[in-house]
Amino acid sequence: MRTFEPDSSIVSDIIPSPNHGERNKGRQPDMILLHYTGMPDVEGALARLCTAGTEVSAHYVVLEDGRIVQCVPETRRAWHAGVSSWAGEDDINSCSIGIEIINRGHDWGYPEYPLRQIAAVITLCRGIMLRRKVPAHRVLGHSDVAPARKKDPGEKFPWHSLANSGVGHWVTPAPVVRGETLMLGTISDEVLSLQQALARYGYGVPLTGKYDAATMEVVTAFQRHFRPARLDGVADHSTLSTLQALLGSLPADGTTVASK
């Protein structure tokens, strides 16, 4: 029995979750955050998202066959991001729409995402972007906003396919070549410049000039999303060039800093 009307016409089922609340200070969502469920089966994932006491929920769940379940109205604050930050904000749940994608994740074999599922994600995101005026560069993965904790939706997620349909920000990654790198333990102005560039894009990274563990985690998260050919947390020429290309291709009036 439906307890609310779906926000999207492509929703196939409503399975209400009790786990939600008010958005902080009336914050309107202008971000889409993509996750994988990271559980062995869809039944367990839906049960966790829709059971009181788990303290977890999402607005939407996209099944492997392309069906879409809505669990929380878009006007409400779902509990999907956890401890996270982006572009200076640390209440990501208040500023985002959370979409869980059924996929077992890294701990359970991490299968490829089916084409029908990705097509459904694209269609769902396009509708949200239109309704909520979400800019392309604010369609992100859980690993982007919580790089120390999360890997989802992971390096197999086809961000390039989404971008080809107008969902998300993407440039063709620079090829991986041999050359100088910035890595764990390096202390230099170049490291500070890297940290500043990552922060300009939106990542929460310390601006210390030292390539510490936190910086390595952020670089790995960046690679997982934007340069998945090699995930080593080392800022090589490919990583640095891809980051600069992304910054350079933001819209002229665009900013990664959230609008209040």
C-alpha positions as CSV (number, residue, x, y, z in Angstrom):
1,M,0.0,0.0,0.0
2,R,1.5,3.3,-1.1
3,T,2.1,5.9,1.6
4,F,3.3,8.6,-0.8
5,E,3.1,9.3,-4.6
6,P,6.3,8.6,-6.5
7,D,8.4,11.6,-7.6
8,S,9.3,9.9,-10.9
9,S,6.9,8.4,-13.5
10,I,9.4,5.5,-14.1
11,V,9.1,4.2,-10.5
12,S,7.7,0.7,-10.6
13,D,7.1,0.2,-6.9
14,I,6.9,2.1,-3.6
15,I,8.4,0.4,-0.6
16,P,8.4,3.0,2.2
17,S,11.3,3.3,4.5
18,P,10.8,4.8,8.0
19,N,14.4,6.0,8.0
20,H,14.2,9.7,7.0
21,G,13.8,13.2,8.4
22,E,13.6,16.9,7.6
23,R,16.3,18.4,5.4
24,N,18.5,20.7,7.5
25,K,17.4,24.3,7.4
26,G,15.1,23.6,4.5
27,R,18.1,22.8,2.3
28,Q,17.0,21.9,-1.2
29,P,18.8,19.0,-2.9
30,D,21.1,19.9,-5.7
31,M,23.3,16.8,-5.7
32,I,22.7,13.2,-6.8
33,L,24.7,10.6,-4.9
34,L,25.1,7.1,-6.4
35,H,25.8,4.0,-4.3
36,Y,25.9,0.3,-4.7
37,T,24.1,-1.8,-2.1
38,G,27.1,-4.0,-1.4
39,M,25.0,-6.9,-0.2
40,P,24.6,-10.5,-1.6
41,D,20.9,-10.1,-2.7
42,V,18.2,-7.6,-3.4
43,E,15.9,-8.9,-0.7
44,G,18.5,-8.2,2.0
45,A,19.4,-4.8,0.6
46,L,15.7,-3.7,0.5
47,A,15.1,-5.0,4.0
48,R,18.1,-3.1,5.4
49,L,17.0,0.1,3.7
50,C,13.4,-0.1,4.7
51,T,13.5,-1.5,8.3
52,A,13.3,0.8,11.3
53,G,16.4,0.7,13.4
54,T,18.9,0.2,10.7
55,E,19.4,4.0,10.4
56,V,20.0,3.6,6.7
57,S,17.8,4.5,3.7
58,A,17.9,5.9,0.2
59,H,15.4,7.7,-2.0
60,Y,15.6,5.1,-4.8
61,V,16.8,1.6,-5.4
62,V,17.6,0.5,-9.0
63,L,17.3,-3.2,-9.5
64,E,19.4,-5.3,-11.9
65,D,16.6,-5.7,-14.4
66,G,16.0,-1.9,-14.5
67,R,13.0,-1.7,-12.2
68,I,13.1,1.3,-9.8
69,V,11.8,1.3,-6.3
70,Q,11.2,4.5,-4.4
71,C,11.7,4.3,-0.6
72,V,11.8,8.0,0.5
73,P,10.1,11.1,-1.0
74,E,12.6,13.5,-2.6
75,T,11.5,16.2,-0.2
76,R,12.7,14.2,2.8
77,R,16.3,13.7,4.0
78,A,17.2,10.0,3.5
79,W,20.1,8.5,5.4
80,H,22.5,7.2,2.8
81,A,25.7,9.3,2.9
82,G,26.9,8.9,6.5
83,V,30.0,10.9,7.5
84,S,30.9,12.7,4.3
85,S,31.7,16.1,2.8
86,W,31.8,17.8,-0.6
87,A,32.6,21.4,-1.6
88,G,32.7,22.6,2.0
89,E,29.4,20.9,3.1
90,D,29.3,18.1,5.6
91,D,25.6,17.3,5.7
92,I,25.4,15.5,2.4
93,N,22.2,13.9,3.2
94,S,20.4,17.3,3.4
95,C,21.7,18.4,0.0
96,S,21.4,15.2,-2.0
97,I,19.1,12.6,-3.6
98,G,20.5,9.1,-2.8
99,I,20.2,6.3,-5.3
100,E,21.2,2.8,-4.3
101,I,22.1,0.5,-7.2
102,I,21.8,-3.3,-6.6
103,N,25.3,-4.7,-6.9
104,R,27.1,-7.0,-4.6
105,G,30.1,-4.8,-4.4
106,H,33.8,-5.4,-3.7
107,D,33.2,-7.7,-0.7
108,W,31.0,-10.1,-2.7
109,G,32.6,-10.4,-6.1
110,Y,31.7,-7.0,-7.6
111,P,30.0,-8.0,-10.9
112,E,29.6,-5.7,-13.9
113,Y,26.5,-3.5,-14.0
114,P,23.9,-4.7,-16.4
115,L,23.1,-2.4,-19.3
116,R,19.4,-2.3,-18.4
117,Q,20.2,-1.2,-14.9
118,I,22.5,1.6,-16.2
119,A,19.9,2.7,-18.6
120,A,17.4,3.0,-15.7
121,V,19.9,4.9,-13.6
122,I,20.5,7.4,-16.5
123,T,16.7,7.9,-17.0
124,L,16.1,8.4,-13.3
125,C,19.0,10.8,-12.9
126,R,18.0,12.9,-15.9
127,G,14.5,13.4,-14.4
128,I,16.0,14.4,-11.0
129,M,18.4,16.8,-12.7
130,L,15.6,18.5,-14.5
131,R,13.3,18.6,-11.5
132,R,15.9,19.7,-9.0
133,K,18.2,21.7,-11.3
134,V,21.2,19.5,-10.4
135,P,24.3,20.5,-12.3
136,A,26.2,17.7,-14.0
137,H,29.3,18.0,-11.8
138,R,27.1,17.3,-8.7
139,V,26.3,13.8,-9.8
140,L,28.8,11.9,-7.6
141,G,29.7,8.6,-6.1
142,H,29.7,7.7,-2.4
143,S,33.4,7.3,-2.6
144,D,33.8,10.9,-3.7
145,V,32.2,12.3,-0.6
146,A,33.6,9.6,1.8
147,P,36.9,8.6,0.3
148,A,38.3,7.1,3.6
149,R,35.3,4.8,4.0
150,K,33.7,4.0,0.8
151,K,34.5,2.5,-2.7
152,D,31.0,2.6,-4.3
153,P,29.8,2.6,-6.9
154,G,33.3,1.6,-7.8
155,E,35.7,1.5,-10.8
156,K,33.4,-0.7,-12.9
157,F,30.6,1.9,-12.8
158,P,30.4,3.4,-16.3
159,W,30.5,7.1,-15.6
160,H,31.4,7.7,-19.2
161,S,28.1,6.2,-20.4
162,L,26.2,8.4,-18.0
163,A,28.1,11.5,-19.2
164,N,27.3,10.6,-22.8
165,S,23.6,10.9,-21.8
166,G,24.1,14.2,-20.0
167,V,24.4,12.8,-16.5
168,G,27.6,13.6,-14.6
169,H,30.8,15.3,-15.4
170,W,33.5,13.5,-17.4
171,V,36.5,13.9,-19.6
172,T,38.5,11.2,-21.4
173,P,41.2,10.2,-18.9
174,A,44.7,11.0,-19.9
175,P,46.7,7.9,-20.7
176,V,48.8,6.2,-18.1
177,V,52.5,6.8,-19.0
178,R,55.8,6.5,-17.2
179,G,57.0,9.7,-15.5
180,E,57.4,11.6,-12.3
181,T,54.8,11.0,-9.6
182,L,53.7,12.4,-6.3
183,M,53.2,9.7,-3.7
184,L,52.9,8.9,0.0
185,G,55.5,10.8,2.1
186,T,56.3,13.5,-0.5
187,I,56.4,17.1,0.9
188,S,56.4,19.8,-1.8
189,D,54.7,22.8,-3.3
190,E,53.5,20.4,-6.1
191,V,51.6,18.3,-3.4
192,L,50.0,21.5,-2.1
193,S,48.9,22.4,-5.7
194,L,47.4,18.9,-6.1
195,Q,45.5,19.3,-2.8
196,Q,44.2,22.7,-3.8
197,A,43.1,21.4,-7.2
198,L,41.2,18.5,-5.6
199,A,39.6,20.9,-3.1
200,R,38.5,23.2,-5.9
201,Y,36.8,20.3,-7.6
202,G,35.0,19.5,-4.3
203,Y,37.0,16.8,-2.5
204,G,37.6,17.1,1.2
205,V,41.4,17.0,1.4
206,P,43.9,18.7,3.9
207,L,45.9,21.5,2.4
208,T,49.2,20.7,4.0
209,G,51.7,20.2,1.2
210,K,52.4,16.7,2.6
211,Y,51.2,13.6,0.7
212,D,49.7,11.9,3.7
213,A,47.3,9.0,4.0
214,A,44.3,11.2,3.7
215,T,45.6,12.7,0.5
216,M,46.3,9.2,-0.9
217,E,42.7,8.2,-0.1
218,V,41.3,11.1,-1.9
219,V,43.5,10.5,-4.9
220,T,42.4,6.9,-5.0
221,A,38.8,8.0,-4.9
222,F,39.4,10.4,-7.7
223,Q,41.0,7.7,-9.8
224,R,38.1,5.3,-9.0
225,H,35.7,7.8,-10.5
226,F,37.7,9.6,-13.2
227,R,40.7,7.4,-14.1
228,P,39.8,3.8,-13.3
229,A,42.6,2.2,-15.4
230,R,44.9,2.2,-12.3
231,L,43.9,2.6,-8.7
232,D,47.1,3.1,-6.7
233,G,46.6,6.5,-5.0
234,V,49.7,7.8,-6.7
235,A,49.3,11.2,-8.5
236,D,51.0,10.4,-11.8
237,H,50.8,12.5,-15.0
238,S,47.5,10.8,-16.0
239,T,45.8,11.6,-12.7
240,L,47.1,15.3,-12.6
241,S,46.2,15.9,-16.3
242,T,42.7,14.4,-15.9
243,L,42.0,16.5,-12.9
244,Q,43.1,19.7,-14.6
245,A,41.0,18.8,-17.6
246,L,37.9,18.4,-15.4
247,L,38.5,21.7,-13.7
248,G,39.0,23.4,-17.1
249,S,35.8,21.9,-18.5
250,L,33.4,23.1,-15.7
251,P,30.8,25.5,-17.0
252,A,31.8,29.1,-17.0
253,D,29.2,29.9,-14.4
254,G,29.6,26.6,-12.7
255,T,31.1,26.0,-9.3
256,T,31.6,22.9,-7.2
257,V,30.7,24.9,-4.1
258,A,27.1,24.2,-3.1
259,S,24.5,26.9,-3.3
260,K,23.0,27.7,0.1
